[in-house]
Amino acid sequence: MFKGSIVALITPMDDKGNLCKKSLKKIVHYHIKNKTNAIVSVGTTGESATLNQNEHTNVIMNTLEFADEKIPIIAGTGSNATAESIILTKKLEKSGIAACLNVTPYYNRPTQKGLYLHFQAIAENTDLPQILYNVPNRTGCDLLPQTIIKLSKIENIIGLKDASGDLSRINQIKKLAKNNFLLISGDDTTALDFIQLGGKGVISVTANIAAYDMTKMCKLALAGNFAQARNINNKLSILHHLLFQETNPIPIKWAAKYIGLIKTSSLRLPLTPLSCKNKKILKEVISSMNLYTH
C-alpha cells in the first residue's frame, strides 16, 4: 500500500505558535510536485507532543484539504494513553486519511504484553489501517520483533516504521510476519540499507527539504538500482546527520525556513531555536546543494 519516500511532515507555525496554513499549503504542494509517495501528518516530527487534540486534528484536516487527494495522508495518532489514541483515531475515521501511524507509548515504559494490548485495542476499535512506530531512543521502550510478529496477525495492522537502528531485525520480521506486512525505515541515515534488506521505503525527515532526491533515491533502490541510489544517498548523507545535531524537528524547521518553504521556524516550548553554530553549518551545506530548485 505504501512505499518509497514518505515525508514526516513538519507542522509550520507562525510567530505565536499557531498553525501557519499558508506555509502548510506550500509544503504539501511542494511534495505533490516532487512526487513524494505519502505524507505523515502530525507525527513526532510534526510536534504532536505539544499540540492539543483539537489542534492535532485541525492540522491533519488542513493537510488533507491541501493534498486534495493527490497524495495519501497518514495521520499520526499515537499517544502514551491507549484511550486517547482510540479517541483520536475514531475522530479521523471518515476524514479520508489513508492510514494511522501509532508510536509506542512514551514515558510509561510498558512491557511487551502491555505494548501488544495497547496496539490491539486501538486496531480493534477502528477499520483504519494501522502502522506501528518503534523509536526506542525517544520513547523509552522497544517494540521487539516477537511482539511485532504477533501484532502483524491483526488484520488492520499493516506495517511497521522502524527507527530502532537494528537492521538485523528486518529479516526476522519478514520471515515470520504475515504476507505483505510493510517494513518502512524510520531513519534516513540507514534507509537505503533498510530497503536493500527488504524494506519498502522510509518515513523521512530529510524529505522535508530534499523531496526530489529522496523520491528518486527510493525509486532507484526499490527497482534494484542500488549503485545509483547510493550516489544520491551519499550526497544527502551529511544532511541526514546535520538534521539531528539538535533534537528533531529543531534543525529541519530552520532548514525549511531557510530555503523558503515555510514562513517562520517557530517551535513550541520545550523545544528551542537552532543554535547559531548549527545554523551556520546547515546554511553552508544547504547552499551548496541547491535543494529548492524542483
N, C-alpha and C positions, 0 to 999 in steps of 0.2 A: 504493500500500500504506500509506504513512504521509503524514499531512497535518495541518495545524493546529498547535496548541500542544503541543510535546513538551518535557517538562522535563528539563534537565540536572541530575539529582538530586544533591544534596549527600549525603555519607556521614556520618551523625551518629555522633559518638564520645563516650565517657564521659571522665571526668577523667584517665584513664590512657592515653587514645588508642586504646582498643579500640572496636569496633563497638557502638553502643547499639541493640540490637534493638527495644526498646520505642519509641524515637523513630523508627526506620526504619519500623516498622509504622504509626505515627501519620501520618507524612508520605505514605506510599503510599496510605493510606485517604483522606487529605485530597485527593490528586489524583484518586482514583476518584470521590469525592463531587463534585468540581468539574469533572468531565468533561474533564480533561487527556487529550489524544489518545494519548500514549505516554510512557514513561519511559525515559531513558537512565541506566543504572546503571553506576557507576564509569567515567564519562568523566573528562575533566580536572577538571571541577567536583567530581567525586566523589573527588578526590585519588588518582587511580590511580598517580601517580608515587611515592607514599610507602607504598603497600600492597604487600606481597609477594604472590606468585602465589596462595598458599592463601587469604590474606585477600581478595584480589580476587574469586576465585570464590565465596567464602563470602558476601560482600556481595550478589553477583548472585543466588545461590541463595535467600538470605533475601528479597530483593526479589521474586523470582518467587513464593515461598511466600505472602508478604503480599498480593501482587496477586491471587492466586487466579484467574488467567485473566480478570480483569475489565478489565485494561488491558494492552496489549502492552509487553513489556520489550525494549529494545535494549541489548545489552551492549557496553560499551567494551572493546575487545580490542586496542587499538593498543600498539605498542612501537617503540623505535628499533632493535630487533633483530628481523629478519624471522622467524627461527626461534622466538623467544619468542611472537610474535603467532600463529604457526601452532599452537604447543602450547596456548596459552590458548584459541584458537578451537575446536580439536578437543576440548578438555575440556568445552566447553559444547554440543557438537553435539546431544546428546539431552536437554538441560536444559529445553527449552520456550521459549527466547528467540526473539524474532521476527526479529532481525537483529543484526549486529555493526556497531559504529562504529569505524573504524580511522583514527587520527590519522596524519599524515605523520611519518616518523621524525625525532625531535628530536635536536639536537646534531650528528648525523652530517653533516647538510647534503648529502644525496645529489643527484646530477644528475637531470635529468628521466628519463633512461634508468633510473637506479637506483630512482627512485620508481615507474616503471612496473613494473619487475621485482619490486619489493617487494610491491606490491598484487596483481600477477598471481600470484605464488607463494602468497600467502595464499588467494586466491579458488580456486585450483586444488586446494587441499588441504581444501576443505570444500564442502558444498552449502548452507550457511547464506548468506542474503542479506547482502551487504556494502555498507556506506555509507562512502564516503571522507570524510575530515575534513581540511580545509585551514585552518590557523590560523597564518599565517606569522610574526606578531609574537611567538608563543610558541615556535615550533619552530625557527626559523632557516632554513626552506626553504619554497618556494612551489610548490604543485602547479598548473602552468599549464594554461590551457584546452585546448591541443592534447593534453596528456597525459591530462587528464580525459576528453576525447572518445574518445581511443584506449582508455582503460580501460573506458569505458561499453559497449564492444562485447563485453566479457566477460560471459557470461550472468548470473552471480550478483552482479555489481557493479551495484547497482540505483539508486544515487544519490550525492549529494554534500551534505555540510554545509559551507557556505562561510562562513568568517569572514575572508576576505581584505580586506573593506571595499571591493572594486572592483565596484560594481554593473554596470559596463559589460560584465562577463564573462557575465552571465546570458543575454543574447540570443545571444551567440556559441555558448555551450554548448548552449542549447536548439535552435538550428538544426542542429547537426552531431552531437549525441549521439544514441543510439538512442531510439526512441519510448518514452515513459513513463519516461525517466530522471528521477529525482526531484531537484529542486533545493530545498534547505532552507537557510534562513538560519542562521548561527551567531552572529548579532549582534543583540541586542534593539533597539539604537538604530535600525538601518536595516531591521528585519524587515518592517515594513509596506510600505516602498518595494520591498523584495525581492519580496514577494508580488504587489504591483501590477505588477511587471515579469514575472511568470510563475512565481514560486516557489510552493511548496506549503505552506509553513509555516516554523516556527522551532524550533530546539532552544534553549530559553530558560533563562537563569539567573534572570531576574526571576520566572518562573513558580513558582519555589520558594516564594515568599511571596504571589504575586498570581495564583494559578492561575485563579480565576474570570474575572478581567479579561482575562488573556492568551488564554484559551479563547474568550471572547466576541469579542475583537478579531480573532483569526484567522478565526473562523467568519464574521464580517461581511465581512472582506476577501476571503475565498475565494468568497463569494457576490456579490462586486462592490459591496458597500455601503461604499465607501471613506470617505465623509464620516463615517459613524457610527463606523467603525473608527478613523478618525483622532482623533475626540473621545476615545476610550478611550486611544489611544496618547499623546495629549497629556497626559493625566492621569498616565500611567506614565512619561513621558519623564525626569522628574527621578530616578526610581528607577533606570532604565536607566543613568543617568550615575553616580549615587552608589554603585551596587553594583560599580563598577570604579574607585573612587577609590583603593583599595588592591588588591593582587593578588587576583584571584578564586581561591578562594572565601572569602577572609577576611571581606568585608562581608556576603555572603549568609548565612554561618553565624551571624554575630552577629544579623542581622535575623531569621532563623528562630527563634533562641532568644528574641529579644525579644518576638515575637508568640505564643510558646508552642508552636511546632511541634516543637521539639527541646529536650532537657533541658539540654545544655551547648553552647557554641560552640567546643569543643575542636578544635584542629588539630594536625597533626604538623609538627615542625620539618623544613625550614627556614621554614615559614610561622609567623607570629606573630600574636597577638591584634590586633584592630582598635584603632586609636589612639583616645584619649579624645575628640579633636576630631571625628573622623568618627562616633563613637558618638553624640555629641550631635546632629550634623546629621541622621543617619539616624533617630534617635529622634523628632525633631520632624516629619520628613516622614512617617514611618510612622504616627505617632499621628494625623496629620491625614487619613489615607486609609482608616481602618477596614478594614484588609486582611483580618484573620482573622475575618470575620463570616459566611462562607458555609460 
